[in-house]
């Protein structure tokens, strides 16, 4: 892992600690978990990436369940997670 990837991973981990503290941060938690999965995938760590993608998808389904808008996991992209959060959280 490069030093920039390490720094990015540490920032994501800190953000997740904050976003996991309150339910009102569920959209941010879903998006950040997905971003963490993307980082692991870029590093070739598919097992960890899939674990994060699955967690992000679980959060996503919970958020959109009331709107009945769930998209299958394999079709979700970062844009879907971006739509969950307000613009200043991106």
C-alpha positions as CSV (number, residue, x, y, z in Angstrom):
1,X,0.0,0.0,0.0
2,X,1.4,3.4,-1.0
3,X,1.7,6.1,1.6
4,X,-1.1,8.1,-0.1
5,X,-3.4,5.0,0.0
6,X,-2.5,4.5,3.6
7,X,-3.4,8.1,4.5
8,X,-6.6,7.8,2.5
9,X,-7.5,4.6,4.3
10,X,-6.9,6.2,7.7
11,X,-9.1,9.2,6.8
12,X,-11.9,6.8,5.7
13,X,-11.5,4.8,8.9
14,X,-11.8,8.0,11.0
15,X,-14.9,9.1,9.0
16,X,-16.5,5.7,9.5
17,X,-16.0,6.0,13.3
18,X,-17.9,9.3,13.2
19,X,-20.6,8.1,10.9
20,X,-21.2,4.9,12.9
21,X,-21.8,7.0,16.0
22,X,-25.3,8.1,15.1
23,X,-28.1,6.7,12.9
24,X,-28.6,10.1,11.2
25,X,-25.3,9.5,9.4
26,X,-26.4,6.3,7.7
27,X,-26.2,7.7,4.2
28,X,-22.6,9.0,4.8
29,X,-21.7,5.6,6.4
30,X,-23.0,3.7,3.3
31,X,-21.1,6.0,0.9
32,X,-17.9,6.0,2.9
33,X,-18.0,2.2,3.3
34,X,-18.4,1.9,-0.4
35,X,-15.4,4.2,-1.0
36,X,-13.4,2.1,1.4
37,X,-14.3,-1.0,-0.6
38,X,-13.2,0.8,-3.8
39,X,-9.8,1.5,-2.2
40,X,-9.4,-2.2,-1.2
41,X,-10.4,-3.2,-4.7
42,X,-7.8,-0.9,-6.3
43,X,-5.2,-2.5,-4.0
44,X,-6.2,-6.0,-5.2
45,X,-7.7,-7.0,-1.9
46,X,-11.0,-8.4,-3.3
47,X,-12.0,-10.1,-0.1
48,X,-11.9,-7.0,2.0
49,X,-13.5,-5.0,-0.9
50,X,-16.4,-7.4,-1.1
51,X,-16.9,-7.2,2.7
52,X,-17.1,-3.4,2.5
53,X,-19.4,-3.5,-0.6
54,X,-21.7,-5.9,1.2
55,X,-21.8,-3.7,4.3
56,X,-22.4,-0.6,2.2
57,X,-25.2,-2.4,0.3
58,X,-26.9,-3.4,3.6
59,X,-26.9,0.2,4.7
60,X,-28.1,1.3,1.3
61,X,-31.1,-1.1,1.4
62,X,-32.1,0.1,4.8
63,X,-32.0,3.7,3.7
64,X,-34.0,3.2,0.5
65,X,-36.4,0.5,1.8
66,X,-39.0,3.1,2.7
67,X,-38.8,4.5,-0.8
68,X,-38.9,1.1,-2.4
69,X,-36.0,2.0,-4.7
70,X,-33.5,-0.7,-4.0
71,X,-31.2,-1.5,-6.9
72,X,-29.4,-4.9,-7.0
73,X,-26.0,-4.8,-5.5
74,X,-24.1,-5.6,-8.7
75,X,-25.6,-2.6,-10.4
76,X,-24.8,0.0,-7.8
77,X,-22.1,2.5,-8.5
78,X,-20.6,5.4,-6.5
79,X,-23.2,7.7,-8.1
80,X,-26.0,5.8,-6.3
81,X,-24.3,6.3,-3.0
82,X,-23.6,10.0,-3.8
83,X,-27.3,10.5,-4.3
84,X,-27.9,9.4,-0.7
85,X,-25.9,12.2,0.9
86,X,-26.3,15.9,0.7
87,X,-23.9,17.8,-1.5
88,X,-21.7,19.0,1.3
89,X,-21.0,15.4,2.5
90,X,-19.4,14.4,-0.8
